Amino acid sequence: MKKITLACVQATPVLMDKEKTLQKVLTWIEKAAEKNVDVLLFPESFIPAYPAGMDFGTVVGSRTEEGRRQFQQYWENSVEVPGNETAILAEAAGKYEMFLAIGVTERDLTTKTLYCTLLYFSPQGEFLGKHRKLKPTAAERIIWGEGDGSTLVSFDSIFGNVGGLICWENYMPLARMSMYERGVEIYLAPTADSRDTWQSTMVHLALEGRCFVIGCNQFFTKSDFPENLKDKLANDRPEVLSRGGSVIVSPLGKVLAGPLFDQEGLLTAEVDLAELIQARMDFDPAGHYNRPDVFDFRVNKS
């Protein structure tokens, strides 16, 4: 077993601008490389931004033309997978020999559907694959389609088995179990939830999965939106739309870095992978603490 450095970027995307946000991502990757980071996570839908405060002109039973144009703007700044952006990100991961994961809004050119997606890149500069969010939460269903079991994935790497779920998927017990069953050792949890209660969820994940957990969120305000959208944001939302709360937790629930609130920043934590074995001495949700004679667990991966 060996020591590695885990990290996450809590930053402000250039909202609704795919190209400029990608450049910002590359800048943060370079900063992480200066800290000798081995595994790096960016937040949920960092490209082109989580659309907090936007309603896309919808109420129950009604849509507006302006809202449809906002959706088109969001679609045009979303990421094709694979495509130009994934090639650039893969090259950056390989350049710094870093395992990279980043949340994007993915656009499917065939169906024109958008998905909330987590992308994975190897330290060898390869695009490994993706996970699409299984169940967009509440009003997110206006903009994102549902993923399926085929993208409940994890990847073996020189830094361990890496996988994860997006935001409130982490409240889905069976989705979590699918990760534990895959042997995830570094659990990624990009999110848009900046409530204090989310911190309890991250600690619970670590204790339940006996894995290292990286929780990662964005920091941005209403003022960060482009001019054509600022006056379209919900009036009842505060100026700070996402205050962050990124955090790194050990397999026994110890907070190693963060939580970071109300600013941009890079969280890092040097960890000893031997802790994964030590933590599973008395609990292992998919191993010796499992009861397959009592519970029948199956994932539809089609």
N, C-alpha and C positions, 0 to 999 in steps of 0.2 A: 504494500500500500504506500501511497505517497501524498505529499502535500500539493495542493493546487490553489489557484486564486479564482474565486467566483466574483462576479460583478454584475451590476445593472445600472442602466442609464435612466435617470429621471430628468427629462428635458422637455422643452417646449418645441413642438414641431412648427414649421412654417405652414400654418393651417391652410389647407386646400391648395397647396403647391407641392406637387410630388417631387419635382426636380430639386427645388431648394431644400426640402426636407431630407432628401437623399444625401445631399451634400453635407447637411448638418449631421446625419448619421455617420458619414465617413469621418468627419472631424472627431466625433465622440469615440469612434472605434480607434482612431489614432491615439487619443488621450488614454484610452484603456490599455492599449499596447505599451504605452510608456510606464504603466503600472504593472506590467507583466501579467495581465489578465489572461486566464485560460478559457473561461466560459463567461460569455457576455450576453445579457438579455436586455432588449428594448421593450417598451410598453405595448399594450393592446392597441391595435390600429394606429401605430405611430405615423405610418404613411397612409393617407395624407392627414391624419388626426382623428381622434375620437370626436364625433360631432356633438359634444355636450351642449345643451341649450338650444339646439336646432329642432324644429318640428316639421320641416319640409312641407309646410303649408297644409298639414293634416289635422282634422278632427274626425271623430267617428261619423262616417257617412259623407265626408266632403274632402276634396283636395283642391289646391289652387294651382294655376299655371305657374306662378312664381315659385311655388314649392317644387314643381316638376323641373324647373330650370336649375334650382339648387341641387336636386338629385343628380342632374346631368353633370353639373360642375364637380360634384363629389365623384361620380363615376369616371369622368375624364381624368381625374387626378389619382385614381386607384391603380393598383399594380397588377400586371399580367403575370401569371405564374405557369411555366417559366417565361422569362422575358428579359428585357434589357436591364431592369432593376435587379433581378435575381442574379444575373451574370456579374454585375458590378459588386454586389454584396458578397458573392462567392469568392471573387478575386480578392476582396479586402480580407475575408476570413483566412484565406490561404496565405496572403502576404504576411499576416501577423501570427499564423499558426494558432488560430483562436477558434473555439467552437462558438458560433454566433447564432442567436435566435432573435427574431424581431416580429412584432405584430404589425400586420398591414390590413388594409381593406383590399381584397382581391376581386378583380373583375373577370367574369367568365365571358369571353367574347362570343361564345355560341348562344348562350341563353340570355345574355345581358344582365345576369344576376350578380349581385355583390355578395361577398362572404367576408366574415371576420376571421382572419387566418393567421396562424403562427407559422413562420418559415424557419427552417433549420439549415445551417451550413457547417460543413466540416472544417477542421483545421487544415485539411489538405486542399481546400479551395473548391469543394464540391457542394452543389445544392442537393441536400439529402432528401427533402420532402416537406410536407406541410400537414398541419392540423386545421380543419375548419370547425369553427364553433358549432356545437350541436344544437344549441337552443338560444338564439338571440333573446335578450331579456326585454320584456315590456315593449316600449316604443322602438327599440332596436329592430323589431320585426318589420318595421316599415322599410328599412334600408337593406337588411342582410337576410339572405336565405339560410336554411338549416344545413349543416354538415351531416355526415353519416359516419357509420362505424369504420369505414375503410381508412379514415384519417386519424383514428385513435392510435397514435404511433409513438415510438421512442427509438432512440438510436444509440448503439454502442459506440463508444469513442475511447481514445486514450485517456480521457478524463473521467470515464464512467458512463453509465447508462443514463441518457438525458431525454426527458420527455415532459409533458405538462398539459395543462388545461387553461382555458381562457376565462377570466373573471368569474361570473357566477356558475359556470360549469363546476367550479370547485365546491359548490354547495350540493352537487349531485352525487350521492354516495356511490352509485354504481359506476359512474364515470371515473371517480377517484379509484375505485377498486380495479378498473381496467388498467390504470397506470401502475398500481402496486403489483398486479399480476404480471406485468411486463418487466418487473424488476427495476423500476426507475430509482436511481440513486440521487440524481440532481433534478429536482422537480421544479419546473418553470411555471410561474403563475402571473403572466401579464394581466393587467386589470385596468378598469376605469373607476374602481371603487376607492374613494379616498376617506371613507368614514373610519373613525377610530376602531369600530368593531371589526373591520377587516383584518386588523392586526391579530386578533384572536383566531381568525380563520387560518392565517399563515402559520401560527404556532401549532394549531391543531393538525394541520396537514403534515408538518414535520414530525410530530409525535405519532400520528396515526400511520404514516407511511415509513417512518424511521429512515427519512431521507433528508438531504439538504434541500431547503426551499428558497427560491429567489422570487420574491414578489416585487413587481415593477409597475409603476404608474407614471403618467404624465403630469406636468405642472403647466397650467395655462389659465389665462383670464379672458374675459370678454374682449378686452382691448387687443388681444392677439389675433382676433378674427380679421379677415380682409374687410375693407370698407363696405363692399356691397352686401355683406352679411351682418354687420354689427347691429343695425337697426331691426334685423329680423329675429334676433335672439329673444328667448322668452324673458319677459320683464320681471318675472318673479324669481329669477335665478340670481345668485350673488355675483359680484364682480369676479371673484376667483371661482372658476368653474371646476377646476381639479387641483387640489392642493397637494397631491402626491401621496406619500406614505410608503414609498419603496422600502424594502426590508430584506435581510438575509437571515435565515434561521437554521440552527443545527438540528441533527436528527433527534436530539433529546429536548428540543424546544427552546434552546437558548438563543436569544437574539444576538447575532454576531455583528450586524451593521444596521444602522437606522433605528427606527423609521425616520425617513427624511420628509419633512413637510415644508411647503411654501417657498420652495426654491429649486433651481436646477442643481444637479450634482451627479457624481459618480460614486456609487457605494461599492466597496470592495471588502472581501474577507478571505484571508488565507485559511484553508481548511485541511484537515487531515482525514483522508479517505478511510483510515482505520476506524474512525468513529462510526462508520456505517455498520461494521461488524459488531462493534461493542454495543451499539444501540439495539441490535436485533437479538441480543442474547435472551432477553425476556419478552420480546414482542416482535412479531413479523406477520403483517396482515395477510400475506399470500403464502406464507411458509408454515412454520411450526405452530403459529397461533390460528391458523385457518382450520375450518371444519368442513371439508368437502363432502363428508358423509352426512352432514346436516343441510348444508346450503349448496345449491346448484347454480353456479355463475357462468353465464355465456354471453359473449359479445357477437353481435351480428356485424361482420366485417365486410359485408357486400355493399 
